[in-house]
Amino acid sequence: MTPVWFATAHLQLTGNIPLLNAEPFAAAGFAVHPMGPGAGQPIVNALLQGRVEYCNVLALPIMRATQGQGLKFVYSYQPTGWELWARPDITSLKDLAGRRLALTSPMARSYLDDGLREAGVDPASVTEGIGIQLDGAGVEQLRRGAADAAILMPPVTVMAESLGLTRLAHLGQWGHPVAYGLMTTDRMLAERRDEVVRFVRALIASVRAIKADRELALSLVRAQGVPEEFVAGTVDITLPQLDTDGYLPATTQQRWIDTSARFLGLDGPIPTSRVFDFSVLDDAHRGA
């Protein structure tokens, strides 16, 4: 078996389960291992230093790819999933005016800002404060007032509902916000491209198997240590969000690049080929 490592920011989030479903990867000759080096730059460093072959979190890696740091997005296996949750006294986007949002990525924030403007709220009036953990402890922080709202993913959304927090919106209402996908390095694509194609093909098979087998999905979520009372709800939310197709609309690709460029102060135009390479996915689908 070829050992393969992927970096992720939050080991308990269910966006990891397609990469933790061992059987399809073993059939392709891979033994896949997760690594949690931290969020943001530590993940980028792990990729560029060759300590991991892939990552599945996207915001800062996309921004670094936009800067030309030699990273590529190759497969969008969960193109949606981020939800906005708030304390119980906040029941609409309008109620967020003058409130505090937990720290989030510029990517996710750009979609929320579209929703705020649609609701007649000045995005500048919604400030960002502390970061909260994307787990039960973070939800409890939110309930106790560390922030007024936060952008969350399963299983944390299920935990938030159990504590009586308010689901305000799904960020997918305003496009295709960054959720989960597969990124690798230009070096991997240059030196080990056939291996990357095989890996993506195995990931497609994993997503397909999980979507077709709820019991498999339940077992994978349990194996992450998600408390039993949240397992079924987490699976019911996650399965429709997984995607075997894996492509992103050209408009979404350009939006991610433009958002990154604005945040980083980069001059354009920046070609989508600097960040995205779906030729790997083309080849993976041909052999699936």
Buried (B, 14 or more C-beta within 10 A) or exposed (E): EBEBBBBBBBEBBBBBBBBBBEEBBEEBEBEBEBBBBEBBEBBBBBBBEEEBBBBBBBBBBBBBBBBEBBBBBBBBBBBBBBBBBBBEEBEEBEBBBEBBBBBBBBBBBBBBBBBBEEBEBEBEEBEEBEBBBBBBEBBBBBBEEBBBBBBBBBBBBBBBBBBEBBEBBBBBEBBBBBBBBBBBBBBBBEEBBEBBBBBBBBBBBBBBBBBEBEEBBBBBBBEBEBEEEBBBBBBEBBBEBBBBEBBBEEEBBBBBBBBBBEBEEBEEEBEBEBBBBBEBBEBBBEEE
